[in-house]
Amino acid sequence: MRASRPRRGTDRPRRGTRRPRWGTYLLLVLFTAVSLFPLLWTAIAASRTSTRLAATPPPFRFGRNLPRNLGIAWTDARLGDALANTAVVAGAVAVGTVLFSTLAGFAFAKLRFRLRGPLLLLVGATLLVPPQLGVVPLYLLIARLRWTDELQAVVLPALVSAFGVFFMRQHLDRALPTEVLEAARVDGAGTARTVWHLVFPAARPAMAVLGMLSFVAAWNDFFWPVLALSQTGSPTVQVALTGLGRGTVPDQSVVMAGALLGTLPLLLVLALFGRHIVGGVMRGAVKG
């Protein structure tokens, strides 16, 4: 018997797929280096003195003052309390945004009710309003409720976002077939049971992405927290870091050390959950 020949093309890549060339890797390395340079420069500046940072040319190697500058920033800005407050605020905002945006997105995508179109248009119109225009009435409301310098003054206004509603609506419109919802209604499932057993599992990839984006946005938010909170009360990281830059001659190396400490938790979150976020985006793209 003749030995069977291997089929043609079994050891070749499929038609339509190409192996990346060296130029692709070079471009990726270039973009990675440009993206990481600000973080690297922050770490280098935090390890130097303010006098050395003002010299020409600036330093591009690590110094020996990193532990000292980190200690000064940690003590002067009360970064321990600020990091805990920011974690509470960012976590609450992320959970609230994901929950309320998922429920609203499901309602706009799959439920039929009066004024659904005008209400969705109204939600979209809020994206066109600059957030600075609502600062004065929002601050007056917070002051009347006596929530100034309290964490709820930062959490509650950010629990729902128009972007999150539109994001979840678009995902659920494609990922959750209407036939499945009709079958659940025929079986006697109520709205709460349908949401728990059908909507949340179908929206899980998009919920992970929206939660990550909301967490990062709440962690980096500066404009409203610096108005609603103070450095002596319950500051977030961004509010606490403003105290390091004050003074006649602020120590730039200490400011960079505080910025580095405020960035490390985000890097840790990205290292732990980055693969899950990318996997959620890819699964959502494949389903679409």
N, C-alpha and C positions, 0 to 999 in steps of 0.2 A: 504494500500500500504506500502511496505517495504521502509524504508529510504535507499536511495542509498548510498552505501559505497564509501568512497573516494578511488580514484584510488591509486594503490600501487606505492610508490616512488614519489608521488607529493610533499612531504615535505622533500625529501632528495636531496642532491646535485646531479647534473647530473653525469652520468658515465664519468670517465676520469678527473673529477675535484676534487681536494682535498683542504680541509680547511687548512690554514697555522697553523702549530703547534707553541708551545711556543719557540722552538729553532729557528724558522725562525725570530720571532720578536726579540729575543735576538741578533741574528746575525745582523739584521738591525740596532738595537740600537747601537751595537758595531761599525759598519761601520760609522754610523752617528756621534758618539762621536769622532772617529779618524779623520773624515773629518772636524769637526768643531773645533778641538783642536787648529790648527794653528791660526785661526781667534780669538779664545778666548785668546790665549797667546799674540797675538798682542795687543788686547785691554787691557789686564792686564799690559803688559810692557809699554804701552803708558800712563798708569795711575800712574806709579812709577817714581823714579829718576834713573839716570844712575848708581849711586853708589849702590843703592839697587839691581839693576839688576846684578851687578857684584859680589854680595855676594853669599855665599853658605850656605844653599840651596837657589835656586831662589824663588821669591815670586809666590804664586798661588792664591792670593786674590787681589781684586782691591784696588788701593790707591786713593789718593785725588788730584793728580797732572794732571788728564786728561784734564780739561779745560785749564790749563796753557800750557801744552805741545801741545795741539791742536792749541792754539793761536800762539805759537812760530812757529810751522811748517807752519801754514797758512800764516804768515807774511814773514818769512825768505825765503820760497820757492815760494812765489807768487802763491799759489795753486789755488786761484780764477781764475786767467788768465789761468793757466795750465789746470784746469778742463774744462774750456770753450774751449780751443784749442783741448783738447783730445776728447771732445764730437763732435766737428766739424769733426775732422779727422776720428774718429771711425764711425760716422754716414755716412760720404761720402764714406768711404771704404765699409761699409756694403751695402749701396744702389748700388754702382757701381758693387761690386762683384755679388750681386744677379741679377742685370739686365743683365750684360754681360755674366755671367755664364749660365743664363737661355736661352738666345738667342743662345749661342754657343752649349749648351747641346741639344737644340731642333734641331739645324742644324745637329749635329752629330748623333742624334737618329732617325730623321724622314725624313730628306732631302737627296736626292741622287745627288751627284755631284762628279766630278773627284777628285782624290787624297784624298778622305774622309778618307780612312784607314791610309795612310801615315801621314796625318795631325794629326789625332787622336793619332797615335803613337808618333809623335813629341811632342804633348802636354804632353803625359804621360812621355816622356823622361825628361822633365823639372823637374819632381818630383825627379829625381835621382841626380840632380845637387845641391850641397850645396849652400845655399844663400850667404855664405861668399865669394864665388868665383866671384860673380857679383858686389861686393861692389865697387871695384876700378873703373871699367868703368861706373858704375851708378853714382858714385860721380863726376867723370869727366864730365859726361853729365849734371848733375845738376849744376855744377859750370859754365859750358859753357852757360847754359840757365839763369844764375844768379838767381837761385832759392834757393841758400843756405840760411838757417835760415828762410825759408818760408814754410808754411803748405803744399803747393802743392807738395813740394819735398818729403813729406811723403805719401801723398794721391795717387798721380798718379801711382807710381810703384806697388801699392797694389790693383788696381781696378779690376784686373782679376787674378784668381788663377786656376791652373791646377786641384786642388782638387775640386773646385766648378764646373768646367766644367764636370768632370767625375761624380760628385754627381748628377747634374741635368740631365745629359744624362741617367744615370741609372734609375732615377725616371721617366722621361718622356717616356722612352722606354717601361715601364710597365703601367704607369698611363694614357697614351694618346693613344687610339687605332688608328691604321692606317686607319680604315674604316671611322672614324669620320672626319679625315682630307680629305679623298677622297670625302666624302659627301659635305664638305665645299667647295672644289674646284668645284664640280659639280654645286653647288648653285651660283657660281661666286664670292666667297670670295677670296680676294687677300691675300698676305702673311702677311701684316700688320694687317688686320682684323682677320685673323686666329690666329695670335699670341695674339692679345688683347682679343679675345672672347673665345679661346679654350686653348691655351698654358698656359697663365698666370693663369686662374682658375684651370687647372689641376695641375699646379706646385706650387700652393699656399702653401700646407703643407711643401714641401721641401724648398721653398723659405724662409719660416719663420725660419726653422732650420738653413739654410745656413746663413741667415742674422744675427741670434743670434751668431753663431760661428765666423763669420767674425767680428762682433762688439767687441766681447770679445778679439779676437786675436789682433785686431788693438789697443784696449785699453791697452793691456798688452805688446805690442811690445816695445822693448828697444834697440835692436842692431842697426837698421838703424836710428831711430829717434835721438839717442845720437850722431851719426855721422853727420847727416844733420841739426840738430837744435842746438841752444845754450841756455843757461839759461838766458841770457840777452835779447834774441830776442822773439821768439814765442815758448816757450817750451811746450812739452806735460807733463803729470804727471810724467812719468818715468824719463824724462830728468830733471824735476824740483827737483825730490827727490834725485838725485845724489848730489846736493849741500848740502843737510842736512848731508851727511855722510863724508864730507870733513873736514879737520882741524886736528890739532895735536891730540886732544882727542875728537872725535865726541860724541855728546850726543845721546846715543842709544834710550833713551825714546822718544826724539823728532823725531828721525828717525822712530820709530814704530808708533808714532802719525801721521806722514805724510803718512806712508803706510796704516794706517787705513782710513784716509781721502780719499786716492786714491782708496780704495776698496769699500767704501760705495756706490758709484753710480752703480757699477756692481751688488751689492746685491739688490739695488732698482730695477734695470732692471729685474733681475731674479725673484724678488717677483711679479712684475707687469705682466711679459710675460712668466713666467715659465710654467704655465698651458697650454698656447697656444702652446708653443714649444713642450711639451710632447704630447699634443693632435695631433699636426702635425706629430710627429714621429709615433704615434700609428696608425693614419689614413693611413700613407704611408706604414706601415708594413702590415695592413689589406689588402690594395689594392694589395700589392705584393704577 
